[in-house]
């Protein structure tokens, strides 16, 4: 592990120990927050009992669908905007202000169109994640070295072949960053949607525990989300670093 990795790990461990000490000393009352060690014990008990697996499975399935849809749609949107400069210039103000739009206000409309099922929540999560993927794709395509484009023209490659065989491989680090951010936004969109609007899932279970003053269940589920999101992000980060090393050797 690199020095930065050890420093990051030490920072996390120090934060957890500080929070544990604050909870144990009474500086933070149990009614507000339980110690991290109790959160971990509560999470193990919850998962061992089998009570939370249905909600976990539903939420992870929806997040996976949102992520795939956002990555594919964002990739295509970024390519189209790169190939059509006029459209890109017209869309740039919309892209920069996109996340100021309260996407959740569209949820009742989606329910009327698609029914009270998982589809409206999938759309909400995908809408949260798609633009960040498109922006990173567009940024990467705009930073492809001109020499690669000259080589593509010398080889007689058309626009589609140039994008697929030359530009996208050169843009890979930006695409991985887009996937990382899309995953984070998909988590936010789905969990927040379940918390506010859904009748099932991890977000709904957290909201129910919160309303029932069940701190052990609420913080156990929050810990699960944080641990899962962190593990997935670190996995993507490791993939990104390997990719960068390969490109550096090339």
N, C-alpha and C positions, 0 to 999 in steps of 0.2 A: 504494500500500500504506500502511496506517495505521502509526502509531508503534508500536503493539503488535505489528503484523506484522513490522516491521523488527527489533524487539527479540527477538521469537521466533526469527527467522531468524539473528540474530547469536548468540543463545544456542546454537542447534544447530550453527552453523559453529564457534563456539569449542569446543564439546564434541568435535566431530569432530577439529579440529586438535590439541586436547590429547591425545586418544586416539592420534592419529597420532604425535605427538612421543613419547609414552610407549612406544609399540611400537618406534619407530625407535631410541630411546636405550637399549633393553634393559631398561627398567624393567618392561615386560611382555614376557615371553619368547615367542618365536614358537610354542612348544609349547602355550601357553595361548591366545594370540590373535594374529592377524596384523593388520597395519595396515589401516585403512579403505580406503586406496588400493588395496591388494592385494585386498581383498574385492571392490571394484568391478571390477577387472580380471578376477578369477576369475568373477564373475557374467557379465560380457560374454562371456568364453570359454565358459562353460557354456551360455548361451543360444544363442550362435553355433553351437556344435556340434550343437545339437538334442537333446542327451541329456535335458535336464530338462523339455522341453515337455509330455511325456505326464503327468508328475507334476503339473506346474503346472496343466494343463487339468483334470485330475481334481479337484484340490483346489478350484480356483476354481468349478467346476461344483457341487460339493457345498456350498460356502459360499453360493453364490447361491440354491440350493434351500432351505438352512437359513434364510437371511435372509428370503426371501419367505414361507415357512411361519411363521416367528416373528412377522413384522410383521402378517400377516393374523390369525393366532390371537391375538396379543397385543392387537391393536386390538379384536377382537370380545370378548375377555375383559374388557378395560378398560371397554367400553361396557356389558356385562352387569352387571359389578360396580357401575357407576355407577347403573344403572337399578334395581338391587335392593339397597337399603341394608343389609338384614339379612344378605344373603349377603356383602356387602362387609365388614361388621363381623366376620363369622365367618372370612373369608378373610385378613384383614389380618395376623394372627400368622403364617400360613403364608407369605405373601408376604415378610414381613420376614426370615424364617429360611430361605427357599428355597435360597439359595446356600451354606448350610452343609451341604446334602445332597450327598454324593459321587455325582454322577450317573453316573460311569464304572462304578460297581459294577453298574449295570443292563445294561452292554454284553453280558455272556454271555447274559442273558435275551433281549435283542433278537436275538442271533445265533440262539438256539434258535427264536424266533418267526418271524424273517424270513430267516434264512440268512446265510451268510458273504459278504455283498455290501455295497453302499453304503448300504442302508437303515438298518442300525443306527447308522452314523456320522452320517447325516442326522438321525436322531432325537436323538442326543446333542447335536449342534450346535444344533438347534432348541430343545431343552430348556434349553440354556444361555442362549439369546437371548430366549425368549418372555416371561419374567416382566418383564424390564427394559422391554420394549415395553408390556406391560400396565400396569405401574406409572406410566410416563410418560403413557400415555393417560388413566388414571384421574385422575392429578394435574391434567392439563390440563382435563378435563371438570369437575372440581370448582372450577376457577378461572375458568370462563366468567362474564363480567359478568352480574349479574341482569337488567340492562336488556334484554339480548338475549333472555333467556327470556320477559320480559314482552311484547316485540314479537312473539315467536313465538306466544304465547298469543293476542294481539290479532289476529293473522293467521289464527287457527284451525288452526295446525299441530298434528298429532298427535305422539306421542312419537318415532316413527321419523323423521318428517319434520324434527322439531326437532333431533334428533341429527345427521342427514345434512346438512341445509341451514344450520343455525345453529351448533351446538356444535362439530362437527368443523372447519369453517373457522376458528373462533375459537381452536381448540386446535392449529392447525397448527404453531406453534413447538415445542410440547411433543412433537408427533408426530415432527418432524424430529430432535429430540434423542433420542427413543426409537429411531429408525432408526439414528442414529449409534452409540448404545450397543449396539444389537442386532447391528450389523455387527462391532463389536469383540468381543463375546461369541461370535459365530458363528466368527470367526477363532480365538479361543482354544479353543473347543470342538472344532473340526474339526482344527486343527493338533495339539493335545494328544492327541486321539483317534488320529490317524495316527501320532504319535510312539510311543504306547504300544501300540496295539492293531491298527493296520492293516498291510497288506502292500504298500501303494502310496501315492502322494501325496507332497506336499512334506514333511510331518512324518515320514513313513517314510524319505524320502531323507536328511533331517537326522539321524535316529537311526542310519541305516546309516553315514553319513559319520563320525559321532561314534564309533561302535564301531570303525571302521576307521582312526581317527586321521587322517582326511582333513580337515584344518582349512580348506583352500581351498574345498572344496565345501560344507562345513557353514556357514561364515561367508558364502559367496556366497548360499546359499539363505536364511539369516537376514536378510541385507541386502535380498534381494528381498521377503521378507514385510514387513519394516519399511517399505520404500519404497512398496510397494503399499498397505498399510494406511494409511500417512500420506497418500498421494495421494487415496485414497477419502474419508478423513475430512476433508481440506481441501476437497474438492469439496462434500461435504455441508454443511460449515461455510459455504462461500460461498453455497450455496443458502439456508441458514438466514438469513444476513445479508440477502440480497435480500428474502426473505419478510418479515423484520422491518421493513425499510425500507418495503415496500409497505403493510404494516399501519399503520405510523406515518403514512404519507401519507394513508391512508384515515381 
